[in-house]
């Protein structure tokens, strides 16, 4: 294994919403260039939480090349309920982009967040809070970033977000 592919970071098991939120905030806070988020409904307890909003804001304001890309299978609840992350995306639309997952990709059961090419929070079932987090796993991060990019390139900007000028 090449030196750049070795894991020297921390891995941990996630067993609840608090664990997942803490892990997402941690990797978002460590990101320097990009976040890629695949979510079924922008889980309000995670992506609508003040700590995540703060970390995402710091990321996009720290460098003009930072980018947050978000794939959402069902954005209706987030849009209807006044999600803070949606509002942030509206204000910082040059840095944060939302896309709706096309029907042929909605059968992906997982949810994940990838920071740069290293950090990952992964849940095999989006309906469960059980998952893993790793802050320096380039191989795993690359795998989920590849999945994300495949879906991203097949999707369009979400109409409901566009209506909100996101």
VMD Tcl script that builds the backbone (N, CA, C; Angstrom):
set m [mol new atoms 498]
animate dup $m
set s [atomselect $m all]
$s set {name element resname resid chain x y z} {
  {N N UNK 1 A 0.853 -1.172 0.000}
  {CA C UNK 1 A 0.000 0.000 0.000}
  {C C UNK 1 A 0.892 1.226 0.000}
  {N N UNK 2 A 0.617 2.181 -0.869}
  {CA C UNK 2 A 1.447 3.382 -0.917}
  {C C UNK 2 A 1.238 4.208 0.339}
  {N N UNK 3 A 2.205 5.051 0.610}
  {CA C UNK 3 A 2.159 5.881 1.814}
  {C C UNK 3 A 0.906 6.750 1.841}
  {N N UNK 4 A 0.494 7.277 0.679}
  {CA C UNK 4 A -0.657 8.176 0.641}
  {C C UNK 4 A -1.985 7.445 0.854}
  {N N UNK 5 A -1.994 6.129 0.732}
  {CA C UNK 5 A -3.228 5.368 0.894}
  {C C UNK 5 A -3.357 4.741 2.282}
  {N N UNK 6 A -2.342 4.870 3.103}
  {CA C UNK 6 A -2.410 4.295 4.443}
  {C C UNK 6 A -3.345 5.091 5.332}
  {N N UNK 7 A -3.927 4.425 6.283}
  {CA C UNK 7 A -4.794 5.073 7.255}
  {C C UNK 7 A -4.015 5.319 8.541}
  {N N UNK 8 A -3.920 6.557 8.917}
  {CA C UNK 8 A -3.280 6.913 10.181}
  {C C UNK 8 A -4.276 7.625 11.084}
  {N N UNK 9 A -5.509 7.628 10.681}
  {CA C UNK 9 A -6.530 8.370 11.408}
  {C C UNK 9 A -7.288 7.505 12.391}
  {N N UNK 10 A -8.359 8.074 12.849}
  {CA C UNK 10 A -9.202 7.432 13.847}
  {C C UNK 10 A -10.454 6.889 13.174}
  {N N UNK 11 A -10.812 5.682 13.522}
  {CA C UNK 11 A -12.070 5.064 13.066}
  {C C UNK 11 A -12.928 4.826 14.284}
  {N N UNK 12 A -14.241 4.964 14.096}
  {CA C UNK 12 A -15.119 4.661 15.221}
  {C C UNK 12 A -16.488 4.213 14.734}
  {N N UNK 13 A -17.142 3.470 15.600}
  {CA C UNK 13 A -18.490 2.965 15.344}
  {C C UNK 13 A -19.484 4.014 15.840}
  {N N UNK 14 A -20.516 4.253 15.060}
  {CA C UNK 14 A -21.565 5.208 15.418}
  {C C UNK 14 A -22.839 4.435 15.732}
  {N N UNK 15 A -23.486 4.782 16.845}
  {CA C UNK 15 A -24.668 4.012 17.249}
  {C C UNK 15 A -25.894 4.873 17.535}
  {N N UNK 16 A -25.830 6.151 17.265}
  {CA C UNK 16 A -26.984 6.999 17.530}
  {C C UNK 16 A -26.873 8.318 16.796}
  {N N UNK 17 A -27.953 9.084 16.803}
  {CA C UNK 17 A -27.979 10.374 16.114}
  {C C UNK 17 A -26.894 11.313 16.631}
  {N N UNK 18 A -26.685 11.301 17.938}
  {CA C UNK 18 A -25.656 12.178 18.513}
  {C C UNK 18 A -24.275 11.804 17.980}
  {N N UNK 19 A -23.973 10.510 17.899}
  {CA C UNK 19 A -22.687 10.057 17.357}
  {C C UNK 19 A -22.518 10.496 15.904}
  {N N UNK 20 A -23.572 10.332 15.116}
  {CA C UNK 20 A -23.506 10.689 13.701}
  {C C UNK 20 A -23.300 12.199 13.559}
  {N N UNK 21 A -24.075 12.988 14.288}
  {CA C UNK 21 A -23.938 14.450 14.215}
  {C C UNK 21 A -22.517 14.874 14.600}
  {N N UNK 22 A -22.018 14.331 15.687}
  {CA C UNK 22 A -20.668 14.663 16.149}
  {C C UNK 22 A -19.621 14.318 15.087}
  {N N UNK 23 A -19.760 13.166 14.458}
  {CA C UNK 23 A -18.802 12.737 13.432}
  {C C UNK 23 A -18.888 13.611 12.181}
  {N N UNK 24 A -20.100 13.936 11.753}
  {CA C UNK 24 A -20.268 14.794 10.575}
  {C C UNK 24 A -19.681 16.175 10.846}
  {N N UNK 25 A -19.949 16.719 12.015}
  {CA C UNK 25 A -19.405 18.036 12.376}
  {C C UNK 25 A -17.873 17.982 12.405}
  {N N UNK 26 A -17.332 16.898 12.931}
  {CA C UNK 26 A -15.876 16.756 13.011}
  {C C UNK 26 A -15.234 16.713 11.632}
  {N N UNK 27 A -15.754 15.897 10.730}
  {CA C UNK 27 A -15.105 15.831 9.415}
  {C C UNK 27 A -15.384 17.089 8.596}
  {N N UNK 28 A -16.564 17.692 8.759}
  {CA C UNK 28 A -16.844 18.954 8.069}
  {C C UNK 28 A -15.899 20.042 8.569}
  {N N UNK 29 A -15.634 20.041 9.856}
  {CA C UNK 29 A -14.715 21.016 10.438}
  {C C UNK 29 A -13.277 20.821 9.989}
  {N N UNK 30 A -12.921 19.597 9.648}
  {CA C UNK 30 A -11.559 19.299 9.202}
  {C C UNK 30 A -11.379 19.489 7.699}
  {N N UNK 31 A -12.480 19.580 6.946}
  {CA C UNK 31 A -12.411 19.725 5.490}
  {C C UNK 31 A -11.747 21.043 5.116}
  {N N UNK 32 A -10.963 21.011 4.056}
  {CA C UNK 32 A -10.286 22.218 3.569}
  {C C UNK 32 A -10.732 22.601 2.162}
  {N N UNK 33 A -11.300 21.646 1.423}
  {CA C UNK 33 A -11.664 21.923 0.032}
  {C C UNK 33 A -13.102 21.589 -0.304}
  {N N UNK 34 A -13.580 20.432 0.173}
  {CA C UNK 34 A -14.906 20.030 -0.272}
  {C C UNK 34 A -15.597 19.093 0.692}
  {N N UNK 35 A -16.919 19.158 0.633}
  {CA C UNK 35 A -17.792 18.188 1.297}
  {C C UNK 35 A -18.718 17.646 0.224}
  {N N UNK 36 A -18.946 16.351 0.275}
  {CA C UNK 36 A -19.922 15.700 -0.604}
  {C C UNK 36 A -20.881 14.950 0.313}
  {N N UNK 37 A -22.164 15.307 0.244}
  {CA C UNK 37 A -23.167 14.746 1.150}
  {C C UNK 37 A -24.226 14.029 0.333}
  {N N UNK 38 A -24.472 12.763 0.670}
  {CA C UNK 38 A -25.559 11.993 0.075}
  {C C UNK 38 A -26.548 11.703 1.196}
  {N N UNK 39 A -27.733 12.277 1.085}
  {CA C UNK 39 A -28.730 12.158 2.147}
  {C C UNK 39 A -30.102 11.902 1.545}
  {N N UNK 40 A -30.908 11.168 2.268}
  {CA C UNK 40 A -32.259 10.925 1.780}
  {C C UNK 40 A -33.164 12.118 2.027}
  {N N UNK 41 A -32.969 12.819 3.169}
  {CA C UNK 41 A -33.863 13.950 3.478}
  {C C UNK 41 A -33.178 15.073 4.253}
  {N N UNK 42 A -31.883 15.200 4.119}
  {CA C UNK 42 A -31.123 16.208 4.873}
  {C C UNK 42 A -31.462 16.145 6.348}
  {N N UNK 43 A -31.248 15.021 6.937}
  {CA C UNK 43 A -31.604 14.737 8.316}
  {C C UNK 43 A -31.494 15.977 9.200}
  {N N UNK 44 A -32.642 16.475 9.706}
  {CA C UNK 44 A -32.630 17.719 10.485}
  {C C UNK 44 A -31.735 17.658 11.721}
  {N N UNK 45 A -31.635 16.532 12.358}
  {CA C UNK 45 A -30.792 16.427 13.545}
  {C C UNK 45 A -29.309 16.479 13.243}
  {N N UNK 46 A -28.963 16.358 11.972}
  {CA C UNK 46 A -27.561 16.367 11.562}
  {C C UNK 46 A -27.230 17.658 10.809}
  {N N UNK 47 A -27.843 17.822 9.640}
  {CA C UNK 47 A -27.470 18.912 8.745}
  {C C UNK 47 A -28.194 20.223 9.044}
  {N N UNK 48 A -29.146 20.213 9.947}
  {CA C UNK 48 A -29.834 21.435 10.352}
  {C C UNK 48 A -29.346 21.897 11.724}
  {N N UNK 49 A -28.350 21.210 12.247}
  {CA C UNK 49 A -27.832 21.523 13.574}
  {C C UNK 49 A -26.830 22.683 13.490}
  {N N UNK 50 A -26.864 23.546 14.468}
  {CA C UNK 50 A -26.009 24.732 14.492}
  {C C UNK 50 A -24.521 24.409 14.335}
  {N N UNK 51 A -24.056 23.330 14.949}
  {CA C UNK 51 A -22.636 22.968 14.857}
  {C C UNK 51 A -22.234 22.631 13.420}
  {N N UNK 52 A -23.101 21.928 12.701}
  {CA C UNK 52 A -22.800 21.616 11.299}
  {C C UNK 52 A -22.841 22.884 10.456}
  {N N UNK 53 A -23.843 23.717 10.668}
  {CA C UNK 53 A -23.971 24.963 9.909}
  {C C UNK 53 A -22.709 25.806 10.092}
  {N N UNK 54 A -22.231 25.880 11.316}
  {CA C UNK 54 A -21.004 26.627 11.624}
  {C C UNK 54 A -19.806 26.045 10.874}
  {N N UNK 55 A -19.650 24.724 10.900}
  {CA C UNK 55 A -18.521 24.078 10.226}
  {C C UNK 55 A -18.597 24.279 8.716}
  {N N UNK 56 A -19.773 24.144 8.135}
  {CA C UNK 56 A -19.942 24.333 6.687}
  {C C UNK 56 A -19.667 25.783 6.301}
  {N N UNK 57 A -20.119 26.715 7.119}
  {CA C UNK 57 A -19.883 28.137 6.849}
  {C C UNK 57 A -18.392 28.443 6.888}
  {N N UNK 58 A -17.698 27.928 7.899}
  {CA C UNK 58 A -16.246 28.146 7.992}
  {C C UNK 58 A -15.529 27.594 6.767}
  {N N UNK 59 A -15.948 26.414 6.324}
  {CA C UNK 59 A -15.312 25.796 5.158}
  {C C UNK 59 A -15.437 26.697 3.930}
  {N N UNK 60 A -16.636 27.117 3.605}
  {CA C UNK 60 A -16.829 27.872 2.353}
  {C C UNK 60 A -16.307 29.296 2.428}
  {N N UNK 61 A -16.204 29.847 3.628}
  {CA C UNK 61 A -15.669 31.202 3.743}
  {C C UNK 61 A -14.147 31.225 3.877}
  {N N UNK 62 A -13.538 30.077 4.181}
  {CA C UNK 62 A -12.091 30.010 4.383}
  {C C UNK 62 A -11.319 30.087 3.070}
  {N N UNK 63 A -11.884 29.568 2.004}
  {CA C UNK 63 A -11.204 29.595 0.709}
  {C C UNK 63 A -12.224 29.735 -0.404}
  {N N UNK 64 A -11.881 30.494 -1.397}
  {CA C UNK 64 A -12.845 30.738 -2.467}
  {C C UNK 64 A -13.051 29.526 -3.365}
  {N N UNK 65 A -12.206 28.504 -3.215}
  {CA C UNK 65 A -12.352 27.298 -4.027}
  {C C UNK 65 A -13.112 26.189 -3.301}
  {N N UNK 66 A -13.509 26.427 -2.071}
  {CA C UNK 66 A -14.240 25.408 -1.311}
  {C C UNK 66 A -15.588 25.157 -1.968}
  {N N UNK 67 A -16.054 23.930 -1.808}
  {CA C UNK 67 A -17.299 23.533 -2.450}
  {C C UNK 67 A -18.018 22.511 -1.579}
  {N N UNK 68 A -19.324 22.696 -1.459}
  {CA C UNK 68 A -20.165 21.722 -0.762}
  {C C UNK 68 A -21.206 21.277 -1.773}
  {N N UNK 69 A -21.208 19.980 -2.055}
  {CA C UNK 69 A -22.187 19.412 -2.987}
  {C C UNK 69 A -23.088 18.471 -2.206}
  {N N UNK 70 A -24.384 18.587 -2.460}
  {CA C UNK 70 A -25.355 17.829 -1.675}
  {C C UNK 70 A -26.338 17.142 -2.615}
  {N N UNK 71 A -26.450 15.819 -2.472}
  {CA C UNK 71 A -27.454 15.032 -3.179}
  {C C UNK 71 A -28.549 14.673 -2.188}
  {N N UNK 72 A -29.794 14.975 -2.544}
  {CA C UNK 72 A -30.924 14.720 -1.649}
  {C C UNK 72 A -31.970 13.917 -2.415}
  {N N UNK 73 A -32.352 12.777 -1.861}
  {CA C UNK 73 A -33.365 11.936 -2.506}
  {C C UNK 73 A -34.757 12.546 -2.388}
  {N N UNK 74 A -35.093 13.090 -1.220}
  {CA C UNK 74 A -36.412 13.699 -1.015}
  {C C UNK 74 A -36.252 15.011 -0.248}
  {N N UNK 75 A -36.145 16.129 -0.960}
  {CA C UNK 75 A -35.897 17.413 -0.308}
  {C C UNK 75 A -37.145 18.091 0.257}
  {N N UNK 76 A -38.327 17.506 0.079}
  {CA C UNK 76 A -39.561 18.205 0.428}
  {C C UNK 76 A -39.629 18.615 1.899}
  {N N UNK 77 A -39.228 17.737 2.813}
  {CA C UNK 77 A -39.301 18.077 4.237}
  {C C UNK 77 A -38.350 19.217 4.574}
  {N N UNK 78 A -37.133 19.158 4.050}
  {CA C UNK 78 A -36.152 20.207 4.339}
  {C C UNK 78 A -36.607 21.557 3.818}
  {N N UNK 79 A -37.173 21.571 2.631}
  {CA C UNK 79 A -37.639 22.826 2.043}
  {C C UNK 79 A -38.851 23.345 2.802}
  {N N UNK 80 A -39.781 22.456 3.093}
  {CA C UNK 80 A -41.031 22.844 3.773}
  {C C UNK 80 A -40.785 23.308 5.201}
  {N N UNK 81 A -39.863 22.664 5.914}
  {CA C UNK 81 A -39.650 22.960 7.333}
  {C C UNK 81 A -38.662 24.090 7.607}
  {N N UNK 82 A -38.142 24.732 6.580}
  {CA C UNK 82 A -37.242 25.848 6.799}
  {C C UNK 82 A -35.870 25.448 7.319}
  {N N UNK 83 A -35.265 24.486 6.709}
  {CA C UNK 83 A -33.963 23.927 7.069}
  {C C UNK 83 A -32.870 25.009 7.008}
  {N N UNK 84 A -32.046 25.136 8.064}
  {CA C UNK 84 A -30.979 26.141 8.104}
  {C C UNK 84 A -29.913 25.920 7.034}
  {N N UNK 85 A -29.645 24.661 6.703}
  {CA C UNK 85 A -28.631 24.372 5.687}
  {C C UNK 85 A -29.121 24.830 4.312}
  {N N UNK 86 A -30.400 24.667 4.043}
  {CA C UNK 86 A -30.977 25.164 2.790}
  {C C UNK 86 A -30.835 26.688 2.742}
  {N N UNK 87 A -31.114 27.351 3.865}
  {CA C UNK 87 A -30.972 28.808 3.927}
  {C C UNK 87 A -29.516 29.224 3.707}
  {N N UNK 88 A -28.582 28.488 4.288}
  {CA C UNK 88 A -27.159 28.773 4.082}
  {C C UNK 88 A -26.808 28.610 2.605}
  {N N UNK 89 A -27.298 27.555 1.995}
  {CA C UNK 89 A -27.054 27.331 0.573}
  {C C UNK 89 A -27.621 28.439 -0.284}
  {N N UNK 90 A -28.741 28.989 0.117}
  {CA C UNK 90 A -29.352 30.107 -0.603}
  {C C UNK 90 A -28.433 31.329 -0.540}
  {N N UNK 91 A -27.868 31.584 0.635}
  {CA C UNK 91 A -26.989 32.749 0.801}
  {C C UNK 91 A -25.622 32.549 0.145}
  {N N UNK 92 A -25.137 31.322 0.129}
  {CA C UNK 92 A -23.793 31.036 -0.380}
  {C C UNK 92 A -23.852 30.093 -1.584}
  {N N UNK 93 A -24.723 30.406 -2.515}
  {CA C UNK 93 A -24.991 29.503 -3.642}
  {C C UNK 93 A -23.791 29.311 -4.570}
  {N N UNK 94 A -22.809 30.165 -4.507}
  {CA C UNK 94 A -21.603 29.965 -5.312}
  {C C UNK 94 A -20.750 28.824 -4.771}
  {N N UNK 95 A -20.977 28.460 -3.527}
  {CA C UNK 95 A -20.173 27.440 -2.869}
  {C C UNK 95 A -20.945 26.164 -2.536}
  {N N UNK 96 A -22.236 26.282 -2.365}
  {CA C UNK 96 A -23.064 25.150 -1.929}
  {C C UNK 96 A -24.101 24.871 -3.007}
  {N N UNK 97 A -24.126 23.627 -3.491}
  {CA C UNK 97 A -25.074 23.252 -4.539}
  {C C UNK 97 A -25.834 21.997 -4.129}
  {N N UNK 98 A -27.142 22.043 -4.314}
  {CA C UNK 98 A -28.023 20.915 -4.024}
  {C C UNK 98 A -28.511 20.319 -5.339}
  {N N UNK 99 A -28.568 19.002 -5.382}
  {CA C UNK 99 A -29.172 18.313 -6.525}
  {C C UNK 99 A -30.105 17.226 -6.011}
  {N N UNK 100 A -31.157 17.021 -6.777}
  {CA C UNK 100 A -32.136 15.993 -6.459}
  {C C UNK 100 A -31.683 14.677 -7.083}
  {N N UNK 101 A -31.711 13.610 -6.300}
  {CA C UNK 101 A -31.332 12.292 -6.790}
  {C C UNK 101 A -32.410 11.785 -7.749}
  {N N UNK 102 A -32.004 11.404 -8.928}
  {CA C UNK 102 A -32.953 10.881 -9.925}
  {C C UNK 102 A -33.551 9.555 -9.434}
  {N N UNK 103 A -34.753 9.242 -9.881}
  {CA C UNK 103 A -35.432 8.027 -9.404}
  {C C UNK 103 A -34.596 6.752 -9.522}
  {N N UNK 104 A -33.819 6.597 -10.568}
  {CA C UNK 104 A -33.049 5.366 -10.741}
  {C C UNK 104 A -31.936 5.204 -9.705}
  {N N UNK 105 A -31.609 6.277 -8.984}
  {CA C UNK 105 A -30.571 6.199 -7.945}
  {C C UNK 105 A -31.143 6.247 -6.532}
  {N N UNK 106 A -32.438 6.390 -6.409}
  {CA C UNK 106 A -33.039 6.517 -5.082}
  {C C UNK 106 A -33.065 5.215 -4.303}
  {N N UNK 107 A -32.733 4.101 -4.944}
  {CA C UNK 107 A -32.719 2.827 -4.218}
  {C C UNK 107 A -31.416 2.613 -3.449}
  {N N UNK 108 A -30.488 3.561 -3.540}
  {CA C UNK 108 A -29.287 3.482 -2.702}
  {C C UNK 108 A -29.727 3.645 -1.254}
  {N N UNK 109 A -29.553 2.634 -0.432}
  {CA C UNK 109 A -30.055 2.703 0.942}
  {C C UNK 109 A -29.181 3.518 1.885}
  {N N UNK 110 A -27.943 3.793 1.483}
  {CA C UNK 110 A -26.996 4.402 2.399}
  {C C UNK 110 A -27.112 5.923 2.476}
  {N N UNK 111 A -26.402 6.483 3.424}
  {CA C UNK 111 A -26.226 7.922 3.567}
  {C C UNK 111 A -24.772 8.132 3.960}
  {N N UNK 112 A -24.149 9.178 3.411}
  {CA C UNK 112 A -22.750 9.412 3.751}
  {C C UNK 112 A -22.349 10.860 3.526}
  {N N UNK 113 A -21.251 11.209 4.149}
  {CA C UNK 113 A -20.646 12.527 4.014}
  {C C UNK 113 A -19.147 12.302 3.857}
  {N N UNK 114 A -18.580 12.873 2.802}
  {CA C UNK 114 A -17.147 12.725 2.531}
  {C C UNK 114 A -16.498 14.105 2.578}
  {N N UNK 115 A -15.431 14.227 3.331}
  {CA C UNK 115 A -14.685 15.482 3.441}
  {C C UNK 115 A -13.355 15.336 2.714}
  {N N UNK 116 A -13.125 16.245 1.782}
  {CA C UNK 116 A -11.936 16.211 0.942}
  {C C UNK 116 A -11.826 14.796 0.364}
  {N N UNK 117 A -10.687 14.208 0.394}
  {CA C UNK 117 A -10.523 12.841 -0.111}
  {C C UNK 117 A -10.112 11.917 1.025}
  {N N UNK 118 A -10.495 12.278 2.265}
  {CA C UNK 118 A -9.982 11.538 3.408}
  {C C UNK 118 A -11.030 11.138 4.436}
  {N N UNK 119 A -11.841 12.061 4.867}
  {CA C UNK 119 A -12.785 11.787 5.942}
  {C C UNK 119 A -14.113 11.277 5.421}
  {N N UNK 120 A -14.709 10.347 6.155}
  {CA C UNK 120 A -15.996 9.801 5.730}
  {C C UNK 120 A -16.836 9.413 6.947}
  {N N UNK 121 A -18.124 9.724 6.842}
  {CA C UNK 121 A -19.122 9.211 7.782}
  {C C UNK 121 A -20.089 8.426 6.910}
  {N N UNK 122 A -20.278 7.151 7.238}
  {CA C UNK 122 A -21.058 6.264 6.383}
  {C C UNK 122 A -22.068 5.480 7.208}
  {N N UNK 123 A -23.320 5.465 6.719}
  {CA C UNK 123 A -24.371 4.625 7.306}
  {C C UNK 123 A -24.912 3.751 6.190}
  {N N UNK 124 A -24.828 2.441 6.362}
  {CA C UNK 124 A -25.283 1.506 5.334}
  {C C UNK 124 A -26.776 1.667 5.053}
  {N N UNK 125 A -27.531 2.022 6.080}
  {CA C UNK 125 A -28.961 2.277 5.938}
  {C C UNK 125 A -29.257 3.692 6.428}
  {N N UNK 126 A -29.742 4.534 5.538}
  {CA C UNK 126 A -30.060 5.906 5.920}
  {C C UNK 126 A -31.131 5.950 7.006}
  {N N UNK 127 A -31.935 4.904 7.096}
  {CA C UNK 127 A -33.003 4.846 8.099}
  {C C UNK 127 A -32.492 4.471 9.487}
  {N N UNK 128 A -31.199 4.177 9.600}
  {CA C UNK 128 A -30.596 3.791 10.876}
  {C C UNK 128 A -29.462 4.756 11.222}
  {N N UNK 129 A -29.245 4.963 12.496}
  {CA C UNK 129 A -28.140 5.824 12.939}
  {C C UNK 129 A -26.843 5.044 13.093}
  {N N UNK 130 A -26.858 3.742 12.887}
  {CA C UNK 130 A -25.648 2.938 13.009}
  {C C UNK 130 A -24.747 3.177 11.801}
  {N N UNK 131 A -23.464 3.381 12.072}
  {CA C UNK 131 A -22.543 3.620 10.973}
  {C C UNK 131 A -21.108 3.638 11.439}
  {N N UNK 132 A -20.251 4.155 10.574}
  {CA C UNK 132 A -18.832 4.283 10.888}
  {C C UNK 132 A -18.370 5.686 10.520}
  {N N UNK 133 A -17.309 6.099 11.175}
  {CA C UNK 133 A -16.668 7.374 10.845}
  {C C UNK 133 A -15.171 7.146 10.831}
  {N N UNK 134 A -14.508 7.795 9.894}
  {CA C UNK 134 A -13.055 7.718 9.808}
  {C C UNK 134 A -12.544 9.061 9.319}
  {N N UNK 135 A -11.555 9.591 10.003}
  {CA C UNK 135 A -11.075 10.918 9.624}
  {C C UNK 135 A -9.881 10.909 8.676}
  {N N UNK 136 A -9.325 9.730 8.397}
  {CA C UNK 136 A -8.201 9.652 7.464}
  {C C UNK 136 A -8.228 8.304 6.756}
  {N N UNK 137 A -9.211 8.114 5.918}
  {CA C UNK 137 A -9.389 6.863 5.170}
  {C C UNK 137 A -9.531 7.185 3.684}
  {N N UNK 138 A -8.426 7.486 3.011}
  {CA C UNK 138 A -8.529 7.865 1.603}
  {C C UNK 138 A -9.178 6.806 0.716}
  {N N UNK 139 A -8.950 5.533 1.016}
  {CA C UNK 139 A -9.539 4.481 0.182}
  {C C UNK 139 A -11.065 4.480 0.312}
  {N N UNK 140 A -11.574 4.482 1.533}
  {CA C UNK 140 A -13.024 4.495 1.750}
  {C C UNK 140 A -13.634 5.800 1.256}
  {N N UNK 141 A -12.982 6.913 1.544}
  {CA C UNK 141 A -13.501 8.206 1.089}
  {C C UNK 141 A -13.567 8.232 -0.439}
  {N N UNK 142 A -12.535 7.713 -1.083}
  {CA C UNK 142 A -12.517 7.665 -2.549}
  {C C UNK 142 A -13.634 6.804 -3.109}
  {N N UNK 143 A -13.898 5.680 -2.457}
  {CA C UNK 143 A -14.968 4.788 -2.905}
  {C C UNK 143 A -16.321 5.506 -2.868}
  {N N UNK 144 A -16.621 6.168 -1.755}
  {CA C UNK 144 A -17.918 6.842 -1.639}
  {C C UNK 144 A -17.972 8.116 -2.461}
  {N N UNK 145 A -16.838 8.756 -2.662}
  {CA C UNK 145 A -16.807 9.931 -3.534}
  {C C UNK 145 A -17.053 9.524 -4.985}
  {N N UNK 146 A -16.551 8.364 -5.393}
  {CA C UNK 146 A -16.829 7.856 -6.745}
  {C C UNK 146 A -18.317 7.596 -6.938}
  {N N UNK 147 A -18.956 6.966 -5.949}
  {CA C UNK 147 A -20.407 6.729 -6.006}
  {C C UNK 147 A -21.135 8.061 -6.087}
  {N N UNK 148 A -20.744 8.986 -5.218}
  {CA C UNK 148 A -21.361 10.306 -5.197}
  {C C UNK 148 A -21.238 10.983 -6.565}
  {N N UNK 149 A -20.038 10.997 -7.128}
  {CA C UNK 149 A -19.818 11.678 -8.410}
  {C C UNK 149 A -20.623 11.057 -9.538}
  {N N UNK 150 A -20.760 9.747 -9.535}
  {CA C UNK 150 A -21.562 9.077 -10.563}
  {C C UNK 150 A -23.006 9.565 -10.492}
  {N N UNK 151 A -23.562 9.621 -9.296}
  {CA C UNK 151 A -24.943 10.082 -9.123}
  {C C UNK 151 A -25.038 11.581 -9.406}
  {N N UNK 152 A -24.085 12.343 -8.923}
  {CA C UNK 152 A -24.073 13.806 -9.099}
  {C C UNK 152 A -24.161 14.181 -10.577}
  {N N UNK 153 A -23.354 13.536 -11.399}
  {CA C UNK 153 A -23.313 13.876 -12.822}
  {C C UNK 153 A -24.578 13.470 -13.566}
  {N N UNK 154 A -25.361 12.589 -12.986}
  {CA C UNK 154 A -26.614 12.158 -13.607}
  {C C UNK 154 A -27.821 12.972 -13.124}
  {N N UNK 155 A -27.604 13.881 -12.201}
  {CA C UNK 155 A -28.713 14.611 -11.581}
  {C C UNK 155 A -28.713 16.082 -11.984}
  {N N UNK 156 A -29.824 16.732 -11.668}
  {CA C UNK 156 A -29.980 18.152 -11.952}
  {C C UNK 156 A -30.149 18.922 -10.651}
  {N N UNK 157 A -30.008 20.238 -10.764}
  {CA C UNK 157 A -30.289 21.082 -9.606}
  {C C UNK 157 A -31.749 20.873 -9.229}
  {N N UNK 158 A -32.007 20.705 -7.957}
  {CA C UNK 158 A -33.358 20.441 -7.456}
  {C C UNK 158 A -34.253 21.658 -7.674}
  {N N UNK 159 A -35.418 21.414 -8.312}
  {CA C UNK 159 A -36.360 22.503 -8.604}
  {C C UNK 159 A -36.825 23.214 -7.344}
  {N N UNK 160 A -37.082 22.460 -6.277}
  {CA C UNK 160 A -37.557 23.105 -5.055}
  {C C UNK 160 A -36.488 24.020 -4.471}
  {N N UNK 161 A -35.232 23.642 -4.589}
  {CA C UNK 161 A -34.159 24.512 -4.123}
  {C C UNK 161 A -34.004 25.695 -5.068}
  {N N UNK 162 A -34.135 25.460 -6.359}
  {CA C UNK 162 A -34.012 26.535 -7.341}
  {C C UNK 162 A -35.074 27.590 -7.096}
  {N N UNK 163 A -36.279 27.151 -6.779}
  {CA C UNK 163 A -37.359 28.079 -6.489}
  {C C UNK 163 A -37.001 28.989 -5.319}
  {N N UNK 164 A -36.176 28.460 -4.449}
  {CA C UNK 164 A -35.732 29.248 -3.301}
  {C C UNK 164 A -34.438 29.985 -3.620}
  {N N UNK 165 A -34.061 29.997 -4.901}
  {CA C UNK 165 A -32.850 30.669 -5.361}
  {C C UNK 165 A -31.587 30.030 -4.820}
  {N N UNK 166 A -31.640 28.719 -4.602}
  {CA C UNK 166 A -30.445 27.997 -4.168}
  {C C UNK 166 A -29.792 27.428 -5.399}
}
mol reanalyze $m
mol bondsrecalc $m
mol representation Tube
mol addrep $m
